[in-house]
């Protein structure tokens, strides 16, 4: 039977190896020289062709890589969680986001 699908997921993003496979900067935990920049980093089925999502995630990961001879701008592996950014939408707007979405 012919089958077509977009197989994604498998490399959960987490703060450390206990909570995920890769860091938010797409570096493989415990293997700092390996980065994952394909569809395996997508956490849920998008319901549409994942081409643009995969491309955007890969371009973002590559944008953080230093040029040869330059210092690495990314934080060291094992960094701490950062605070969420305040929403740009006014709190009085009808569908404005409310932070925190999930209690941490």
Secondary structure, 3 states (H helix, E strand, C coil): CCCCCCCCCCCCECCCCCCCCECCCCEECCCCCCECCCHHHCCCCCCCCCHHHHHHHHHHHHHCCCCCCCCCCCCCCCCCCCCCCCCCCCCCCCCCCCCCCCCC
